[in-house]
Amino acid sequence: MFEAVEGLAAEHADVEQRLAQPETHADQRLAKQLNQRYAELSAIVRTWQDWLQLGDDIEAARELASEDAAFAEEALSLADRRGTVEERLRHLLVPREASDSKDAILEVKSGEGGEESALFAGDLLRMYVRHAEQRGWTTEILDSTPSDLGGYKSVTMAVKARGVPEPGEAPFALLKFEGGVHRVQRVPVTESQGRVHTSAAGVMVFPEAEQVDVTIDENDLRIDVFRSSGPGGQSVNTTDSAVRITHLPSGIVVSCQNEKSQLQNKESAMRILRARILAAAEDEANAEASEARRSQVRTVDRSERIRTYNYPENRISDHRTGYKSYNLDAVLDGDLGPVIDSCVQADLAARLEALES
């Protein structure tokens, strides 16, 4: 695998040179793409240089070991460090999905369980907002349909990184593992007998698409406006501000009603539509991505669960990786890192195995 690094180092130098040119920054889209690529390549080049330097240091320590036994121990210590750096370099060289550098659009929908499921969907949304805060990301609610008791029948949120994230640290690269059915076991607030119930909510995650990523012909869109429903103030319910957009070629339908302005709702709906179209195009072009997408929500029932949140035992279990811990309260408060990391590591291991087979 490491033979490819020299070519990547040459690309790194070329990208660095292009970023130093003023005309590059006249095109914001190009500058953003180059900055993202530069961050990816910089991580690889730095790690490769560390690996080479440790190799030289080990050789020097072994030569001196014949004169001083302390250098033999130093050589062993350096070899351990080089092994760690080598593993990181192998991970950095594993091909990533094209969208792994993008921000994310995350949708949570209630499923079986009625009002309890809607309350759990609200708990999941809060968990993702708190986790985004911990990572320094920003969040924006694009659309929501609240339930009567304060949960959500559905809610769509944009998650954005500040600046250029490190490779594998962008919102979509991490949150994509959240796609699927999440099952909760607890005593609902509507349960008078204190019995534990099981319900489910579904999560779908899409890479947020720039306008240049997806070309949408206005003639392919049917745009309907209607009166918003639910809470939101007087003008929300008395004007036709809600927007529904149907992309006729794909059949994808998106609606937004959160804002008082029809124009703002249309802009939010278009953001979601672009993300869905981009995800669909990537699925069609990439069989592996397609399989991963199919593992997300098809029907929000209890049979396709990826994770269980057990309140009586304060336990969270991920059924794909076998991860289990008894700090559910902390996870729901945003401490989702170890859970996601178990998915990232499992994904890396599978990709490495595929490369080496």
Secondary structure by P-SEA (a helix, b strand, c coil): cccaaaaaaaaaaaaaaaaacccccccaaaaaaaaaaaaaaaaaaaaaaaaaaaaaaaaaaaaaccccaaaaaaaaaaaaaaaaaaaaaaaaaccccccccccbbbbbbbcccaaaaaaaaaaaaaaaaaaaaaacbbbbbcbbbbcccccccbbbbbbbbcccccccccccccccccccbbbbbccccccccbbbbbbbbbbbbbccccccccccccccbbbbbbbbcccccccccccccbbbbbcccccbbbbbcccccaaaaaaaaaaaaaaaaaaaaaaaacaaaaaaaaacccccccccccbbbbccccbbbbccccccccaaaaaaaccaaaaaaaaaaaaaaaaaaaaac
